[in-house]
Amino acid sequence: MSTSENKKRSNQFEEKRDQLIGQISLNLEQIITNMNTLNRNFESITSIGREFESVAQLWKTFQDVLSRDIPQEDKQESLQD
């Protein structure tokens, strides 16, 4: 192989390498953008979930009160019979 062929192959290799590096950089930027979007969506979902904690606690308390009252009513009915 002559020196000019080696330089030509070297230039082709470097051009292809630079092209691939550019594509990789663009793809990594796209990944970072998508991950940031996903993170914002997770944060909004989490904040919405936190807004329902007080409502869920209220319903749990309501259920606990009702479940405690039912056995007492059953006892009273059996005493009346």
PDB file of N, CA, C and O in Angstrom:
ATOM      1  N   MET A   1       0.840  -1.181   0.000  1.00  0.00           N
ATOM      2  CA  MET A   1       0.000   0.000   0.000  1.00  0.00           C
ATOM      3  C   MET A   1       0.881   1.239   0.000  1.00  0.00           C
ATOM      4  O   MET A   1       1.926   1.290   0.647  1.00  0.00           O
ATOM      5  N   SER A   2       0.439   2.195  -0.720  1.00  0.00           N
ATOM      6  CA  SER A   2       1.198   3.436  -0.782  1.00  0.00           C
ATOM      7  C   SER A   2       0.751   4.370   0.330  1.00  0.00           C
ATOM      8  O   SER A   2      -0.267   4.149   0.986  1.00  0.00           O
ATOM      9  N   THR A   3       1.512   5.383   0.515  1.00  0.00           N
ATOM     10  CA  THR A   3       1.229   6.359   1.568  1.00  0.00           C
ATOM     11  C   THR A   3      -0.063   7.110   1.279  1.00  0.00           C
ATOM     12  O   THR A   3      -0.812   7.429   2.202  1.00  0.00           O
ATOM     13  N   SER A   4      -0.330   7.395   0.014  1.00  0.00           N
ATOM     14  CA  SER A   4      -1.553   8.122  -0.338  1.00  0.00           C
ATOM     15  C   SER A   4      -2.794   7.281  -0.047  1.00  0.00           C
ATOM     16  O   SER A   4      -3.820   7.826   0.360  1.00  0.00           O
ATOM     17  N   GLU A   5      -2.719   5.966  -0.246  1.00  0.00           N
ATOM     18  CA  GLU A   5      -3.852   5.091   0.064  1.00  0.00           C
ATOM     19  C   GLU A   5      -4.097   5.046   1.574  1.00  0.00           C
ATOM     20  O   GLU A   5      -5.241   5.057   2.028  1.00  0.00           O
ATOM     21  N   ASN A   6      -3.023   4.997   2.331  1.00  0.00           N
ATOM     22  CA  ASN A   6      -3.161   5.005   3.802  1.00  0.00           C
ATOM     23  C   ASN A   6      -3.808   6.294   4.292  1.00  0.00           C
ATOM     24  O   ASN A   6      -4.663   6.268   5.177  1.00  0.00           O
ATOM     25  N   LYS A   7      -3.395   7.430   3.713  1.00  0.00           N
ATOM     26  CA  LYS A   7      -3.965   8.718   4.107  1.00  0.00           C
ATOM     27  C   LYS A   7      -5.445   8.784   3.732  1.00  0.00           C
ATOM     28  O   LYS A   7      -6.268   9.304   4.485  1.00  0.00           O
ATOM     29  N   LYS A   8      -5.770   8.240   2.536  1.00  0.00           N
ATOM     30  CA  LYS A   8      -7.154   8.248   2.086  1.00  0.00           C
ATOM     31  C   LYS A   8      -8.038   7.407   3.015  1.00  0.00           C
ATOM     32  O   LYS A   8      -9.134   7.819   3.396  1.00  0.00           O
ATOM     33  N   ARG A   9      -7.539   6.234   3.363  1.00  0.00           N
ATOM     34  CA  ARG A   9      -8.290   5.368   4.282  1.00  0.00           C
ATOM     35  C   ARG A   9      -8.390   6.022   5.663  1.00  0.00           C
ATOM     36  O   ARG A   9      -9.425   5.941   6.325  1.00  0.00           O
ATOM     37  N   SER A  10      -7.322   6.658   6.079  1.00  0.00           N
ATOM     38  CA  SER A  10      -7.316   7.321   7.378  1.00  0.00           C
ATOM     39  C   SER A  10      -8.337   8.461   7.386  1.00  0.00           C
ATOM     40  O   SER A  10      -9.069   8.643   8.359  1.00  0.00           O
ATOM     41  N   ASN A  11      -8.379   9.227   6.284  1.00  0.00           N
ATOM     42  CA  ASN A  11      -9.348  10.325   6.194  1.00  0.00           C
ATOM     43  C   ASN A  11     -10.780   9.793   6.174  1.00  0.00           C
ATOM     44  O   ASN A  11     -11.661  10.369   6.812  1.00  0.00           O
ATOM     45  N   GLN A  12     -11.018   8.705   5.448  1.00  0.00           N
ATOM     46  CA  GLN A  12     -12.350   8.105   5.405  1.00  0.00           C
ATOM     47  C   GLN A  12     -12.756   7.619   6.792  1.00  0.00           C
ATOM     48  O   GLN A  12     -13.892   7.807   7.230  1.00  0.00           O
ATOM     49  N   PHE A  13     -11.801   6.991   7.471  1.00  0.00           N
ATOM     50  CA  PHE A  13     -12.072   6.511   8.821  1.00  0.00           C
ATOM     51  C   PHE A  13     -12.421   7.673   9.747  1.00  0.00           C
ATOM     52  O   PHE A  13     -13.396   7.604  10.495  1.00  0.00           O
ATOM     53  N   GLU A  14     -11.628   8.734   9.696  1.00  0.00           N
ATOM     54  CA  GLU A  14     -11.861   9.889  10.562  1.00  0.00           C
ATOM     55  C   GLU A  14     -13.185  10.571  10.235  1.00  0.00           C
ATOM     56  O   GLU A  14     -13.893  11.014  11.139  1.00  0.00           O
ATOM     57  N   GLU A  15     -13.522  10.660   8.958  1.00  0.00           N
ATOM     58  CA  GLU A  15     -14.797  11.255   8.575  1.00  0.00           C
ATOM     59  C   GLU A  15     -15.968  10.416   9.092  1.00  0.00           C
ATOM     60  O   GLU A  15     -16.931  10.948   9.644  1.00  0.00           O
ATOM     61  N   LYS A  16     -15.872   9.118   8.907  1.00  0.00           N
ATOM     62  CA  LYS A  16     -16.922   8.223   9.389  1.00  0.00           C
ATOM     63  C   LYS A  16     -17.014   8.274  10.911  1.00  0.00           C
ATOM     64  O   LYS A  16     -18.113   8.298  11.465  1.00  0.00           O
ATOM     65  N   ARG A  17     -15.876   8.291  11.585  1.00  0.00           N
ATOM     66  CA  ARG A  17     -15.841   8.377  13.047  1.00  0.00           C
ATOM     67  C   ARG A  17     -16.488   9.670  13.520  1.00  0.00           C
ATOM     68  O   ARG A  17     -17.291   9.656  14.453  1.00  0.00           O
ATOM     69  N   ASP A  18     -16.145  10.791  12.883  1.00  0.00           N
ATOM     70  CA  ASP A  18     -16.731  12.077  13.264  1.00  0.00           C
ATOM     71  C   ASP A  18     -18.243  12.086  13.032  1.00  0.00           C
ATOM     72  O   ASP A  18     -19.001  12.637  13.831  1.00  0.00           O
ATOM     73  N   GLN A  19     -18.672  11.466  11.925  1.00  0.00           N
ATOM     74  CA  GLN A  19     -20.099  11.375  11.635  1.00  0.00           C
ATOM     75  C   GLN A  19     -20.811  10.564  12.715  1.00  0.00           C
ATOM     76  O   GLN A  19     -21.865  10.969  13.205  1.00  0.00           O
ATOM     77  N   LEU A  20     -20.238   9.425  13.082  1.00  0.00           N
ATOM     78  CA  LEU A  20     -20.850   8.580  14.116  1.00  0.00           C
ATOM     79  C   LEU A  20     -20.849   9.265  15.476  1.00  0.00           C
ATOM     80  O   LEU A  20     -21.817   9.152  16.228  1.00  0.00           O
ATOM     81  N   ILE A  21     -19.779   9.966  15.794  1.00  0.00           N
ATOM     82  CA  ILE A  21     -19.713  10.697  17.065  1.00  0.00           C
ATOM     83  C   ILE A  21     -20.788  11.773  17.104  1.00  0.00           C
ATOM     84  O   ILE A  21     -21.416  11.992  18.140  1.00  0.00           O
ATOM     85  N   GLY A  22     -21.001  12.445  15.977  1.00  0.00           N
ATOM     86  CA  GLY A  22     -22.062  13.454  15.901  1.00  0.00           C
ATOM     87  C   GLY A  22     -23.430  12.845  16.117  1.00  0.00           C
ATOM     88  O   GLY A  22     -24.255  13.401  16.843  1.00  0.00           O
ATOM     89  N   GLN A  23     -23.677  11.695  15.486  1.00  0.00           N
ATOM     90  CA  GLN A  23     -24.962  11.013  15.667  1.00  0.00           C
ATOM     91  C   GLN A  23     -25.148  10.572  17.113  1.00  0.00           C
ATOM     92  O   GLN A  23     -26.234  10.704  17.676  1.00  0.00           O
ATOM     93  N   ILE A  24     -24.092  10.053  17.701  1.00  0.00           N
ATOM     94  CA  ILE A  24     -24.166   9.625  19.106  1.00  0.00           C
ATOM     95  C   ILE A  24     -24.473  10.817  20.012  1.00  0.00           C
ATOM     96  O   ILE A  24     -25.275  10.705  20.939  1.00  0.00           O
ATOM     97  N   SER A  25     -23.839  11.945  19.746  1.00  0.00           N
ATOM     98  CA  SER A  25     -24.087  13.147  20.551  1.00  0.00           C
ATOM     99  C   SER A  25     -25.538  13.593  20.441  1.00  0.00           C
ATOM    100  O   SER A  25     -26.170  13.925  21.443  1.00  0.00           O
ATOM    101  N   LEU A  26     -26.065  13.598  19.212  1.00  0.00           N
ATOM    102  CA  LEU A  26     -27.466  13.986  19.026  1.00  0.00           C
ATOM    103  C   LEU A  26     -28.402  13.026  19.743  1.00  0.00           C
ATOM    104  O   LEU A  26     -29.369  13.452  20.374  1.00  0.00           O
ATOM    105  N   ASN A  27     -28.118  11.735  19.648  1.00  0.00           N
ATOM    106  CA  ASN A  27     -28.969  10.749  20.312  1.00  0.00           C
ATOM    107  C   ASN A  27     -28.902  10.876  21.832  1.00  0.00           C
ATOM    108  O   ASN A  27     -29.915  10.725  22.513  1.00  0.00           O
ATOM    109  N   LEU A  28     -27.720  11.151  22.360  1.00  0.00           N
ATOM    110  CA  LEU A  28     -27.597  11.339  23.807  1.00  0.00           C
ATOM    111  C   LEU A  28     -28.359  12.583  24.265  1.00  0.00           C
ATOM    112  O   LEU A  28     -28.980  12.575  25.328  1.00  0.00           O
ATOM    113  N   GLU A  29     -28.311  13.647  23.467  1.00  0.00           N
ATOM    114  CA  GLU A  29     -29.082  14.844  23.805  1.00  0.00           C
ATOM    115  C   GLU A  29     -30.573  14.543  23.802  1.00  0.00           C
ATOM    116  O   GLU A  29     -31.312  15.018  24.665  1.00  0.00           O
ATOM    117  N   GLN A  30     -31.012  13.753  22.831  1.00  0.00           N
ATOM    118  CA  GLN A  30     -32.423  13.359  22.757  1.00  0.00           C
ATOM    119  C   GLN A  30     -32.814  12.540  23.987  1.00  0.00           C
ATOM    120  O   GLN A  30     -33.897  12.725  24.542  1.00  0.00           O
ATOM    121  N   ILE A  31     -31.936  11.643  24.407  1.00  0.00           N
ATOM    122  CA  ILE A  31     -32.199  10.819  25.593  1.00  0.00           C
ATOM    123  C   ILE A  31     -32.311  11.692  26.833  1.00  0.00           C
ATOM    124  O   ILE A  31     -33.203  11.499  27.659  1.00  0.00           O
ATOM    125  N   ILE A  32     -31.408  12.647  26.958  1.00  0.00           N
ATOM    126  CA  ILE A  32     -31.432  13.540  28.125  1.00  0.00           C
ATOM    127  C   ILE A  32     -32.724  14.358  28.140  1.00  0.00           C
ATOM    128  O   ILE A  32     -33.342  14.536  29.190  1.00  0.00           O
ATOM    129  N   THR A  33     -33.124  14.853  26.969  1.00  0.00           N
ATOM    130  CA  THR A  33     -34.370  15.616  26.880  1.00  0.00           C
ATOM    131  C   THR A  33     -35.568  14.762  27.281  1.00  0.00           C
ATOM    132  O   THR A  33     -36.433  15.209  28.035  1.00  0.00           O
ATOM    133  N   ASN A  34     -35.613  13.537  26.775  1.00  0.00           N
ATOM    134  CA  ASN A  34     -36.726  12.639  27.111  1.00  0.00           C
ATOM    135  C   ASN A  34     -36.718  12.267  28.590  1.00  0.00           C
ATOM    136  O   ASN A  34     -37.779  12.156  29.205  1.00  0.00           O
ATOM    137  N   MET A  35     -35.533  12.075  29.164  1.00  0.00           N
ATOM    138  CA  MET A  35     -35.458  11.749  30.596  1.00  0.00           C
ATOM    139  C   MET A  35     -35.915  12.928  31.448  1.00  0.00           C
ATOM    140  O   MET A  35     -36.561  12.735  32.477  1.00  0.00           O
ATOM    141  N   ASN A  36     -35.583  14.144  31.027  1.00  0.00           N
ATOM    142  CA  ASN A  36     -36.054  15.325  31.759  1.00  0.00           C
ATOM    143  C   ASN A  36     -37.574  15.439  31.689  1.00  0.00           C
ATOM    144  O   ASN A  36     -38.223  15.777  32.679  1.00  0.00           O
ATOM    145  N   THR A  37     -38.134  15.158  30.525  1.00  0.00           N
ATOM    146  CA  THR A  37     -39.590  15.173  30.375  1.00  0.00           C
ATOM    147  C   THR A  37     -40.226  14.114  31.265  1.00  0.00           C
ATOM    148  O   THR A  37     -41.220  14.378  31.941  1.00  0.00           O
ATOM    149  N   LEU A  38     -39.656  12.926  31.262  1.00  0.00           N
ATOM    150  CA  LEU A  38     -40.165  11.845  32.101  1.00  0.00           C
ATOM    151  C   LEU A  38     -40.083  12.219  33.577  1.00  0.00           C
ATOM    152  O   LEU A  38     -41.008  11.949  34.343  1.00  0.00           O
ATOM    153  N   ASN A  39     -38.991  12.833  33.968  1.00  0.00           N
ATOM    154  CA  ASN A  39     -38.824  13.252  35.364  1.00  0.00           C
ATOM    155  C   ASN A  39     -39.886  14.279  35.755  1.00  0.00           C
ATOM    156  O   ASN A  39     -40.450  14.204  36.846  1.00  0.00           O
ATOM    157  N   ARG A  40     -40.158  15.236  34.868  1.00  0.00           N
ATOM    158  CA  ARG A  40     -41.202  16.227  35.163  1.00  0.00           C
ATOM    159  C   ARG A  40     -42.569  15.548  35.294  1.00  0.00           C
ATOM    160  O   ARG A  40     -43.368  15.917  36.154  1.00  0.00           O
ATOM    161  N   ASN A  41     -42.831  14.563  34.446  1.00  0.00           N
ATOM    162  CA  ASN A  41     -44.103  13.840  34.537  1.00  0.00           C
ATOM    163  C   ASN A  41     -44.206  13.074  35.847  1.00  0.00           C
ATOM    164  O   ASN A  41     -45.265  13.065  36.474  1.00  0.00           O
ATOM    165  N   PHE A  42     -43.120  12.430  36.272  1.00  0.00           N
ATOM    166  CA  PHE A  42     -43.125  11.725  37.559  1.00  0.00           C
ATOM    167  C   PHE A  42     -43.367  12.690  38.709  1.00  0.00           C
ATOM    168  O   PHE A  42     -44.109  12.381  39.642  1.00  0.00           O
ATOM    169  N   GLU A  43     -42.742  13.856  38.642  1.00  0.00           N
ATOM    170  CA  GLU A  43     -42.929  14.836  39.701  1.00  0.00           C
ATOM    171  C   GLU A  43     -44.381  15.306  39.771  1.00  0.00           C
ATOM    172  O   GLU A  43     -44.927  15.474  40.861  1.00  0.00           O
ATOM    173  N   SER A  44     -45.003  15.519  38.619  1.00  0.00           N
ATOM    174  CA  SER A  44     -46.406  15.963  38.640  1.00  0.00           C
ATOM    175  C   SER A  44     -47.321  14.846  39.135  1.00  0.00           C
ATOM    176  O   SER A  44     -48.286  15.116  39.851  1.00  0.00           O
ATOM    177  N   ILE A  45     -47.036  13.601  38.767  1.00  0.00           N
ATOM    178  CA  ILE A  45     -47.837  12.476  39.259  1.00  0.00           C
ATOM    179  C   ILE A  45     -47.709  12.355  40.770  1.00  0.00           C
ATOM    180  O   ILE A  45     -48.694  12.126  41.471  1.00  0.00           O
ATOM    181  N   THR A  46     -46.498  12.508  41.260  1.00  0.00           N
ATOM    182  CA  THR A  46     -46.260  12.415  42.700  1.00  0.00           C
ATOM    183  C   THR A  46     -46.988  13.531  43.445  1.00  0.00           C
ATOM    184  O   THR A  46     -47.573  13.299  44.503  1.00  0.00           O
ATOM    185  N   SER A  47     -46.952  14.737  42.892  1.00  0.00           N
ATOM    186  CA  SER A  47     -47.636  15.848  43.567  1.00  0.00           C
ATOM    187  C   SER A  47     -49.146  15.643  43.562  1.00  0.00           C
ATOM    188  O   SER A  47     -49.815  15.975  44.541  1.00  0.00           O
ATOM    189  N   ILE A  48     -49.689  15.105  42.482  1.00  0.00           N
ATOM    190  CA  ILE A  48     -51.129  14.821  42.447  1.00  0.00           C
ATOM    191  C   ILE A  48     -51.473  13.761  43.488  1.00  0.00           C
ATOM    192  O   ILE A  48     -52.491  13.867  44.172  1.00  0.00           O
ATOM    193  N   GLY A  49     -50.626  12.739  43.607  1.00  0.00           N
ATOM    194  CA  GLY A  49     -50.850  11.699  44.609  1.00  0.00           C
ATOM    195  C   GLY A  49     -50.839  12.254  46.015  1.00  0.00           C
ATOM    196  O   GLY A  49     -51.619  11.824  46.864  1.00  0.00           O
ATOM    197  N   ARG A  50     -49.960  13.203  46.265  1.00  0.00           N
ATOM    198  CA  ARG A  50     -49.900  13.812  47.602  1.00  0.00           C
ATOM    199  C   ARG A  50     -51.169  14.595  47.919  1.00  0.00           C
ATOM    200  O   ARG A  50     -51.585  14.676  49.075  1.00  0.00           O
ATOM    201  N   GLU A  51     -51.785  15.173  46.881  1.00  0.00           N
ATOM    202  CA  GLU A  51     -53.010  15.936  47.103  1.00  0.00           C
ATOM    203  C   GLU A  51     -54.151  15.033  47.575  1.00  0.00           C
ATOM    204  O   GLU A  51     -55.067  15.500  48.252  1.00  0.00           O
ATOM    205  N   PHE A  52     -54.105  13.767  47.230  1.00  0.00           N
ATOM    206  CA  PHE A  52     -55.173  12.848  47.610  1.00  0.00           C
ATOM    207  C   PHE A  52     -54.909  12.144  48.937  1.00  0.00           C
ATOM    208  O   PHE A  52     -55.757  11.382  49.399  1.00  0.00           O
ATOM    209  N   GLU A  53     -53.765  12.376  49.556  1.00  0.00           N
ATOM    210  CA  GLU A  53     -53.469  11.720  50.830  1.00  0.00           C
ATOM    211  C   GLU A  53     -54.471  12.095  51.907  1.00  0.00           C
ATOM    212  O   GLU A  53     -54.925  11.230  52.655  1.00  0.00           O
ATOM    213  N   SER A  54     -54.821  13.366  51.997  1.00  0.00           N
ATOM    214  CA  SER A  54     -55.758  13.787  53.043  1.00  0.00           C
ATOM    215  C   SER A  54     -57.149  13.205  52.792  1.00  0.00           C
ATOM    216  O   SER A  54     -57.841  12.816  53.732  1.00  0.00           O
ATOM    217  N   VAL A  55     -57.556  13.146  51.521  1.00  0.00           N
ATOM    218  CA  VAL A  55     -58.862  12.564  51.197  1.00  0.00           C
ATOM    219  C   VAL A  55     -58.858  11.070  51.517  1.00  0.00           C
ATOM    220  O   VAL A  55     -59.827  10.547  52.067  1.00  0.00           O
ATOM    221  N   ALA A  56     -57.791  10.401  51.179  1.00  0.00           N
ATOM    222  CA  ALA A  56     -57.692   8.967  51.460  1.00  0.00           C
ATOM    223  C   ALA A  56     -57.715   8.711  52.960  1.00  0.00           C
ATOM    224  O   ALA A  56     -58.350   7.764  53.422  1.00  0.00           O
ATOM    225  N   GLN A  57     -57.030   9.548  53.714  1.00  0.00           N
ATOM    226  CA  GLN A  57     -57.022   9.394  55.170  1.00  0.00           C
ATOM    227  C   GLN A  57     -58.416   9.620  55.744  1.00  0.00           C
ATOM    228  O   GLN A  57     -58.833   8.924  56.670  1.00  0.00           O
ATOM    229  N   LEU A  58     -59.133  10.594  55.192  1.00  0.00           N
ATOM    230  CA  LEU A  58     -60.496  10.855  55.645  1.00  0.00           C
ATOM    231  C   LEU A  58     -61.394   9.645  55.395  1.00  0.00           C
ATOM    232  O   LEU A  58     -62.150   9.247  56.281  1.00  0.00           O
ATOM    233  N   TRP A  59     -61.322   9.062  54.209  1.00  0.00           N
ATOM    234  CA  TRP A  59     -62.125   7.884  53.898  1.00  0.00           C
ATOM    235  C   TRP A  59     -61.725   6.693  54.755  1.00  0.00           C
ATOM    236  O   TRP A  59     -62.580   5.896  55.143  1.00  0.00           O
ATOM    237  N   LYS A  60     -60.442   6.561  55.053  1.00  0.00           N
ATOM    238  CA  LYS A  60     -59.980   5.461  55.908  1.00  0.00           C
ATOM    239  C   LYS A  60     -60.559   5.622  57.311  1.00  0.00           C
ATOM    240  O   LYS A  60     -61.010   4.650  57.918  1.00  0.00           O
ATOM    241  N   THR A  61     -60.544   6.837  57.817  1.00  0.00           N
ATOM    242  CA  THR A  61     -61.112   7.097  59.134  1.00  0.00           C
ATOM    243  C   THR A  61     -62.608   6.790  59.138  1.00  0.00           C
ATOM    244  O   THR A  61     -63.126   6.188  60.078  1.00  0.00           O
ATOM    245  N   PHE A  62     -63.288   7.207  58.085  1.00  0.00           N
ATOM    246  CA  PHE A  62     -64.711   6.933  57.951  1.00  0.00           C
ATOM    247  C   PHE A  62     -64.972   5.431  57.942  1.00  0.00           C
ATOM    248  O   PHE A  62     -65.892   4.960  58.611  1.00  0.00           O
ATOM    249  N   GLN A  63     -64.189   4.691  57.207  1.00  0.00           N
ATOM    250  CA  GLN A  63     -64.350   3.232  57.146  1.00  0.00           C
ATOM    251  C   GLN A  63     -64.065   2.598  58.502  1.00  0.00           C
ATOM    252  O   GLN A  63     -64.780   1.694  58.933  1.00  0.00           O
ATOM    253  N   ASP A  64     -63.016   3.075  59.174  1.00  0.00           N
ATOM    254  CA  ASP A  64     -62.688   2.528  60.499  1.00  0.00           C
ATOM    255  C   ASP A  64     -63.831   2.756  61.484  1.00  0.00           C
ATOM    256  O   ASP A  64     -64.161   1.868  62.270  1.00  0.00           O
ATOM    257  N   VAL A  65     -64.431   3.938  61.446  1.00  0.00           N
ATOM    258  CA  VAL A  65     -65.536   4.247  62.355  1.00  0.00           C
ATOM    259  C   VAL A  65     -66.725   3.348  62.057  1.00  0.00           C
ATOM    260  O   VAL A  65     -67.345   2.810  62.975  1.00  0.00           O
ATOM    261  N   LEU A  66     -67.045   3.183  60.783  1.00  0.00           N
ATOM    262  CA  LEU A  66     -68.172   2.331  60.413  1.00  0.00           C
ATOM    263  C   LEU A  66     -67.917   0.876  60.771  1.00  0.00           C
ATOM    264  O   LEU A  66     -68.823   0.175  61.220  1.00  0.00           O
ATOM    265  N   SER A  67     -66.701   0.427  60.575  1.00  0.00           N
ATOM    266  CA  SER A  67     -66.420  -0.977  60.885  1.00  0.00           C
ATOM    267  C   SER A  67     -66.460  -1.234  62.392  1.00  0.00           C
ATOM    268  O   SER A  67     -66.765  -2.351  62.809  1.00  0.00           O
ATOM    269  N   ARG A  68     -66.166  -0.242  63.207  1.00  0.00           N
ATOM    270  CA  ARG A  68     -66.274  -0.400  64.656  1.00  0.00           C
ATOM    271  C   ARG A  68     -67.721  -0.367  65.109  1.00  0.00           C
ATOM    272  O   ARG A  68     -68.074  -1.034  66.081  1.00  0.00           O
ATOM    273  N   ASP A  69     -68.564   0.391  64.431  1.00  0.00           N
ATOM    274  CA  ASP A  69     -69.967   0.521  64.826  1.00  0.00           C
ATOM    275  C   ASP A  69     -70.780  -0.718  64.472  1.00  0.00           C
ATOM    276  O   ASP A  69     -71.721  -1.042  65.196  1.00  0.00           O
ATOM    277  N   ILE A  70     -70.472  -1.394  63.436  1.00  0.00           N
ATOM    278  CA  ILE A  70     -71.264  -2.549  62.993  1.00  0.00           C
ATOM    279  C   ILE A  70     -71.279  -3.673  64.034  1.00  0.00           C
ATOM    280  O   ILE A  70     -72.362  -4.166  64.352  1.00  0.00           O
ATOM    281  N   PRO A  71     -70.159  -4.097  64.569  1.00  0.00           N
ATOM    282  CA  PRO A  71     -70.232  -5.157  65.585  1.00  0.00           C
ATOM    283  C   PRO A  71     -71.029  -4.750  66.823  1.00  0.00           C
ATOM    284  O   PRO A  71     -71.704  -5.594  67.412  1.00  0.00           O
ATOM    285  N   GLN A  72     -70.971  -3.501  67.227  1.00  0.00           N
ATOM    286  CA  GLN A  72     -71.736  -3.055  68.390  1.00  0.00           C
ATOM    287  C   GLN A  72     -73.230  -3.132  68.114  1.00  0.00           C
ATOM    288  O   GLN A  72     -73.996  -3.503  69.003  1.00  0.00           O
ATOM    289  N   GLU A  73     -73.657  -2.795  66.919  1.00  0.00           N
ATOM    290  CA  GLU A  73     -75.075  -2.888  66.568  1.00  0.00           C
ATOM    291  C   GLU A  73     -75.521  -4.339  66.580  1.00  0.00           C
ATOM    292  O   GLU A  73     -76.623  -4.644  67.037  1.00  0.00           O
ATOM    293  N   ASP A  74     -74.670  -5.249  66.076  1.00  0.00           N
ATOM    294  CA  ASP A  74     -75.000  -6.670  66.088  1.00  0.00           C
ATOM    295  C   ASP A  74     -75.182  -7.161  67.526  1.00  0.00           C
ATOM    296  O   ASP A  74     -76.086  -7.947  67.809  1.00  0.00           O
ATOM    297  N   LYS A  75     -74.320  -6.696  68.428  1.00  0.00           N
ATOM    298  CA  LYS A  75     -74.417  -7.106  69.828  1.00  0.00           C
ATOM    299  C   LYS A  75     -75.733  -6.608  70.436  1.00  0.00           C
ATOM    300  O   LYS A  75     -76.392  -7.331  71.184  1.00  0.00           O
ATOM    301  N   GLN A  76     -76.099  -5.393  70.114  1.00  0.00           N
ATOM    302  CA  GLN A  76     -77.327  -4.844  70.665  1.00  0.00           C
ATOM    303  C   GLN A  76     -78.554  -5.594  70.154  1.00  0.00           C
ATOM    304  O   GLN A  76     -79.497  -5.829  70.909  1.00  0.00           O
ATOM    305  N   GLU A  77     -78.547  -5.968  68.886  1.00  0.00           N
ATOM    306  CA  GLU A  77     -79.672  -6.721  68.321  1.00  0.00           C
ATOM    307  C   GLU A  77     -79.785  -8.087  68.980  1.00  0.00           C
ATOM    308  O   GLU A  77     -80.895  -8.555  69.234  1.00  0.00           O
ATOM    309  N   SER A  78     -78.664  -8.733  69.261  1.00  0.00           N
ATOM    310  CA  SER A  78     -78.719 -10.062  69.889  1.00  0.00           C
ATOM    311  C   SER A  78     -79.201  -9.936  71.338  1.00  0.00           C
ATOM    312  O   SER A  78     -79.850 -10.857  71.833  1.00  0.00           O
ATOM    313  N   LEU A  79     -78.915  -8.855  72.024  1.00  0.00           N
ATOM    314  CA  LEU A  79     -79.379  -8.653  73.386  1.00  0.00           C
ATOM    315  C   LEU A  79     -80.882  -8.406  73.417  1.00  0.00           C
ATOM    316  O   LEU A  79     -81.549  -8.814  74.367  1.00  0.00           O
ATOM    317  N   GLN A  80     -81.424  -7.754  72.406  1.00  0.00           N
ATOM    318  CA  GLN A  80     -82.854  -7.456  72.356  1.00  0.00           C
ATOM    319  C   GLN A  80     -83.673  -8.716  72.068  1.00  0.00           C
ATOM    320  O   GLN A  80     -84.833  -8.797  72.474  1.00  0.00           O
ATOM    321  N   ASP A  81     -83.101  -9.682  71.389  1.00  0.00           N
ATOM    322  CA  ASP A  81     -83.829 -10.920  71.020  1.00  0.00           C
ATOM    323  C   ASP A  81     -84.011 -11.793  72.192  1.00  0.00           C
ATOM    324  O   ASP A  81     -84.597 -12.869  72.075  1.00  0.00           O
TER     325      ASP A  81
END
